[in-house]
Amino acid sequence: MNEAAVVLVRSIIGFFTLLIFARLLGKQQISQLTFFEYVLGITIGSIAASLSVDLTSRAWPHWVGLFTWTAIVFTLQWISVRSPCAAKYLVGEPTIIIMNGQIMENNMRKIRYTTSDLLEQLRDKGVFDLNQVAYAVLETDGQLSVLLKPEFQPVTPQDLNITPQNVGPGVELVSNGIVIEENLKKINQDRLWLESQLKEHGIENFSEVFLATYIPETGEFYIDKYNERDSV
């Protein structure tokens, strides 16, 4: 078997092995990973890449390494779920950065967290004035959770004694000029109804529509036409 074929077979094996192991480890967004989990993910990916293209060694040692690292991560996750005390050491714990409007300098010093980091993450949350912050907590994934002082918190419908209408997500009816029949059935409508609705918006043919969504609770459409898109 030539090298290209070997790489192809190894890549297929490595891909599906990594897919299975990733499913076992669960779903997490990159922004939710701790630094340690991020490094582990890079290591596992590196082993999978070596499994694919390193032809100087047999495939099974790489596969054993991939399995071992995945098993370790899975074990640590299981321990963290079962034991909050162990999770404190394996995953870490949130750190209070601001309490009652006061910056906790000692806590920042312990985790080597600078004022520049604090101000940057506050700006990312839309907070430009430290006087507005009651509490700020640095989570284990590096994200900053912010609680504003009561006088700076946004007004909610409950504060105004207003009962907002319960609105669900928009239903995709047309995508790339193609009608999604299954979604039409979900809202108890047909193509004739959709065609008449689009004509009210000046659209004569489904092929003119890049995307059309519909909110059943409010009867509102969102329509994006091909000819409204900027040319490159």
C-alpha positions as CSV (number, residue, x, y, z in Angstrom):
1,M,0.0,0.0,0.0
2,N,1.5,3.4,-1.0
3,E,1.9,6.3,1.4
4,A,-1.1,8.3,0.1
5,A,-3.4,5.3,0.7
6,V,-1.9,4.7,4.2
7,V,-2.4,8.4,5.1
8,L,-6.0,8.2,3.7
9,V,-6.9,5.2,5.8
10,R,-5.2,6.5,8.9
11,S,-7.0,9.9,8.5
12,I,-10.4,8.2,8.2
13,I,-9.7,6.1,11.3
14,G,-8.4,9.1,13.2
15,F,-11.3,11.3,12.2
16,F,-14.0,8.9,13.4
17,T,-12.0,8.0,16.5
18,L,-11.8,11.6,17.4
19,L,-15.4,12.2,16.6
20,I,-16.5,9.3,18.9
21,F,-14.2,10.5,21.7
22,A,-15.4,14.1,21.3
23,R,-19.0,12.9,21.6
24,L,-18.1,11.0,24.8
25,L,-16.6,14.0,26.4
26,G,-19.8,16.1,25.8
27,K,-20.6,19.4,24.2
28,Q,-18.9,22.6,25.2
29,Q,-18.3,25.8,23.4
30,I,-14.7,27.0,23.1
31,S,-15.6,30.1,25.2
32,Q,-16.7,27.7,28.0
33,L,-13.5,25.7,28.2
34,T,-11.0,26.2,31.0
35,F,-7.4,26.8,30.0
36,F,-6.6,23.2,31.1
37,E,-9.4,21.7,28.9
38,Y,-8.2,23.9,26.0
39,V,-4.7,22.5,26.3
40,L,-6.0,19.0,26.5
41,G,-8.1,19.5,23.4
42,I,-5.0,20.7,21.5
43,T,-3.0,17.7,22.7
44,I,-5.7,15.2,21.7
45,G,-6.0,16.9,18.3
46,S,-2.2,16.8,17.8
47,I,-2.1,13.0,18.6
48,A,-4.9,12.5,16.0
49,A,-2.9,14.4,13.4
50,S,0.2,12.3,14.2
51,L,-1.9,9.2,13.7
52,S,-2.8,10.4,10.2
53,V,0.5,11.5,8.8
54,D,3.4,10.0,10.9
55,L,4.3,7.0,8.7
56,T,7.6,6.4,10.6
57,S,5.7,4.5,13.3
58,R,2.8,2.1,13.4
59,A,-0.7,3.5,13.9
60,W,-1.7,1.6,17.1
61,P,0.7,3.5,19.5
62,H,-0.9,6.8,18.4
63,W,-4.4,5.3,18.9
64,V,-3.5,4.1,22.4
65,G,-2.2,7.6,23.2
66,L,-5.4,9.1,21.9
67,F,-7.5,6.7,23.9
68,T,-5.4,7.3,27.0
69,W,-5.7,11.1,26.9
70,T,-9.4,10.9,26.2
71,A,-9.9,8.4,29.0
72,I,-8.0,10.7,31.4
73,V,-10.2,13.7,30.5
74,F,-13.4,11.7,30.8
75,T,-12.3,10.4,34.2
76,L,-11.5,13.9,35.4
77,Q,-14.9,15.1,34.2
78,W,-16.6,12.2,36.0
79,I,-14.8,13.0,39.2
80,S,-15.6,16.7,38.9
81,V,-19.3,15.9,38.5
82,R,-19.4,13.5,41.4
83,S,-17.2,15.5,43.8
84,P,-17.5,19.2,44.2
85,C,-14.5,19.2,46.4
86,A,-12.4,17.5,43.7
87,A,-13.8,19.9,41.1
88,K,-12.4,22.8,43.1
89,Y,-8.9,21.5,42.5
90,L,-9.3,19.9,39.1
91,V,-11.3,22.7,37.4
92,G,-10.8,25.6,39.8
93,E,-13.4,27.9,41.2
94,P,-14.7,31.4,40.4
95,T,-12.8,34.4,41.9
96,I,-14.5,37.5,43.1
97,I,-12.9,40.5,41.5
98,I,-15.3,43.3,42.7
99,M,-17.4,43.0,45.8
100,N,-19.8,45.8,46.9
101,G,-18.2,48.1,44.4
102,Q,-14.7,47.5,45.8
103,I,-11.9,45.9,43.8
104,M,-10.4,42.9,45.6
105,E,-6.7,43.5,44.9
106,N,-5.5,40.4,46.8
107,N,-7.7,38.1,44.8
108,M,-6.5,39.7,41.6
109,R,-2.9,39.3,42.7
110,K,-3.4,35.6,43.6
111,I,-4.6,34.7,40.0
112,R,-2.3,37.3,38.3
113,Y,-5.2,39.2,37.0
114,T,-4.4,42.8,36.0
115,T,-6.5,45.9,36.0
116,S,-6.1,46.1,32.2
117,D,-7.7,42.6,32.0
118,L,-10.5,43.8,34.3
119,L,-11.2,47.0,32.3
120,E,-11.1,45.2,29.0
121,Q,-13.6,42.5,30.1
122,L,-15.9,45.1,31.6
123,R,-15.9,47.0,28.3
124,D,-16.7,43.7,26.6
125,K,-19.8,43.6,28.8
126,G,-20.7,47.2,27.8
127,V,-19.6,48.6,31.2
128,F,-17.3,51.7,30.9
129,D,-17.7,53.1,34.4
130,L,-16.5,51.1,37.5
131,N,-18.9,53.1,39.6
132,Q,-21.8,51.1,38.0
133,V,-20.4,47.7,39.1
134,A,-21.7,46.0,42.3
135,Y,-20.1,42.6,41.8
136,A,-17.7,41.1,39.2
137,V,-16.7,37.4,39.3
138,L,-14.0,35.8,37.1
139,E,-15.4,32.4,36.1
140,T,-13.2,29.2,35.6
141,D,-13.4,29.6,31.9
142,G,-11.9,33.1,32.0
143,Q,-15.2,35.0,31.4
144,L,-16.2,37.9,33.7
145,S,-19.7,37.9,35.1
146,V,-20.9,41.3,36.1
147,L,-23.7,42.4,38.3
148,L,-24.6,46.1,38.1
149,K,-25.7,48.2,41.0
150,P,-29.6,48.4,41.2
151,E,-29.7,52.0,39.9
152,F,-27.8,51.0,36.8
153,Q,-29.6,47.8,35.9
154,P,-31.9,47.9,32.8
155,V,-35.6,48.3,33.4
156,T,-37.6,45.0,32.8
157,P,-41.3,44.6,31.8
158,Q,-41.8,43.3,35.3
159,D,-40.6,46.6,36.8
160,L,-43.2,48.4,34.6
161,N,-46.0,45.9,35.4
162,I,-46.1,44.9,31.8
163,T,-46.8,41.4,30.6
164,P,-44.8,40.8,27.4
165,Q,-46.1,38.6,24.7
166,N,-44.6,35.1,24.6
167,V,-42.8,34.9,21.3
168,G,-41.0,31.8,20.0
169,P,-38.2,31.5,17.5
170,G,-38.7,32.4,13.9
171,V,-39.6,29.5,11.6
172,E,-37.5,29.2,8.4
173,L,-39.8,29.0,5.4
174,V,-37.5,29.7,2.5
175,S,-33.8,29.1,2.2
176,N,-31.7,29.8,-0.9
177,G,-34.9,30.1,-3.0
178,I,-36.2,26.7,-1.8
179,V,-39.4,26.4,0.2
180,I,-39.1,24.2,3.3
181,E,-42.3,22.2,3.1
182,E,-41.8,20.6,6.5
183,N,-41.8,23.9,8.3
184,L,-44.9,25.1,6.4
185,K,-46.8,22.0,7.8
186,K,-45.6,22.9,11.3
187,I,-47.4,26.2,11.2
188,N,-50.4,24.6,9.4
189,Q,-49.9,26.6,6.1
190,D,-49.2,25.7,2.5
191,R,-47.3,27.1,-0.5
192,L,-50.3,29.1,-1.7
193,W,-50.4,31.0,1.6
194,L,-46.7,31.6,1.5
195,E,-46.8,32.8,-2.1
196,S,-49.6,35.3,-1.2
197,Q,-47.6,36.5,1.8
198,L,-44.5,37.1,-0.3
199,K,-46.4,38.9,-3.0
200,E,-47.5,41.4,-0.3
201,H,-43.8,42.1,0.1
202,G,-43.3,42.6,-3.6
203,I,-41.9,39.1,-4.3
204,E,-43.3,37.2,-7.2
205,N,-41.1,34.1,-7.1
206,F,-39.5,32.0,-4.4
207,S,-36.2,32.0,-6.3
208,E,-35.9,35.7,-5.4
209,V,-35.7,34.9,-1.7
210,F,-32.4,34.1,0.0
211,L,-34.0,33.7,3.4
212,A,-37.5,34.0,4.8
213,T,-38.5,33.4,8.4
214,Y,-41.9,33.7,10.1
215,I,-42.9,34.2,13.7
216,P,-46.4,32.6,14.2
217,E,-47.2,34.4,17.4
218,T,-46.8,37.9,15.9
219,G,-47.3,37.1,12.2
220,E,-44.1,38.9,11.3
221,F,-41.8,38.0,8.4
222,Y,-38.1,38.5,7.9
223,I,-37.2,38.4,4.3
224,D,-33.8,38.8,2.6
225,K,-33.8,39.0,-1.2
226,Y,-30.9,38.0,-3.4
227,N,-31.0,41.4,-5.2
228,E,-30.7,43.3,-1.9
229,R,-27.3,41.8,-1.1
230,D,-24.2,43.8,-1.8
231,S,-22.2,42.8,-4.8
232,V,-18.6,41.8,-4.3
